[in-house]
Amino acid sequence: MNGMSDVRLALHSQELEAGQERAMTAPTNSRWGLFWHRRHTRKALLDLTCEQLRDVGLTAEQARHEGLKPFWRD
């Protein structure tokens, strides 16, 4: 365990779910929807722990490189 309490884990999961709902309602076929989606997912990459990054197959360096890209870049 990384020291997060059950309450903090629950709040974090609610924040992630809210972000996913917004991402799903944003029209990704529009330019702004795509920009918002990139911004949100790249920001989320920066918040992942080493264990979570390992689960998705990324190193911390790869996540930092992708997470710090501007939203308008592929």
Phi and psi in degrees as a GROMACS rama.xvg file:
@    title "Ramachandran Plot"
@    xaxis  label "Phi"
@    yaxis  label "Psi"
@TYPE xy
-94.287  15.5773  ASN-2
91.2066  2.9773  GLY-3
-82.3521  133.375  MET-4
-75.1995  164.718  SER-5
-59.2801  -36.7005  ASP-6
-66.195  -45.5977  VAL-7
-64.2343  -39.0463  ARG-8
-63.3882  -41.5341  LEU-9
-64.5184  -43.3334  ALA-10
-64.6747  -41.0025  LEU-11
-63.777  -41.3506  HIS-12
-66.3244  -35.1754  SER-13
-65.8078  -39.8182  GLN-14
-63.5032  -42.7396  GLU-15
-63.8239  -42.4138  LEU-16
-63.2922  -41.3702  GLU-17
-62.9256  -40.7777  ALA-18
-65.5891  -38.2562  GLY-19
-66.9745  -38.4791  GLN-20
-63.4378  -43.0178  GLU-21
-64.0059  -39.6785  ARG-22
-64.6286  -35.5653  ALA-23
-75.2057  -29.1111  MET-24
-85.8927  -20.5668  THR-25
-72.9968  129.317  ALA-26
-70.8597  103.69  PRO-27
-72.9634  -8.96431  THR-28
-79.9374  -11.7686  ASN-29
-91.4807  157.28  SER-30
-61.4469  -44.6483  ARG-31
-69.2998  -35.2831  TRP-32
-63.1463  -41.6959  GLY-33
-65.7419  -43.4821  LEU-34
-60.2767  -45.1475  PHE-35
-62.8697  -43.1303  TRP-36
-61.5213  -44.6517  HIS-37
-61.7217  -44.9302  ARG-38
-59.7918  -46.6495  ARG-39
-65.0457  -47.0697  HIS-40
-70.741  -35.0782  THR-41
-68.6819  -37.2092  ARG-42
-64.7362  -39.7646  LYS-43
-63.8111  -35.8551  ALA-44
-58.8664  -37.266  LEU-45
-69.5335  -19.5896  LEU-46
-94.4362  -4.93211  ASP-47
-75.5411  146.46  LEU-48
-80.8457  169.626  THR-49
-59.6339  -38.7317  CYS-50
-65.521  -42.3888  GLU-51
-66.0316  -39.6341  GLN-52
-63.967  -40.2979  LEU-53
-61.7178  -38.5633  ARG-54
-61.7162  -36.0711  ASP-55
-93.4661  0.461056  VAL-56
81.8193  29.9487  GLY-57
-120.807  150.131  LEU-58
-88.7914  166.086  THR-59
-62.7956  -37.1262  ALA-60
-65.0432  -43.2462  GLU-61
-63.0989  -42.8497  GLN-62
-64.9673  -42.0957  ALA-63
-64.657  -42.9929  ARG-64
-60.1435  -46.9282  HIS-65
-71.2994  -40.7449  GLU-66
-66.8287  -26.2425  GLY-67
-93.1273  -0.958608  LEU-68
-67.4461  144.247  LYS-69
-65.1018  150.335  PRO-70
-64.6127  -21.4527  PHE-71
-84.8773  -4.54801  TRP-72
-98.9663  143.693  ARG-73
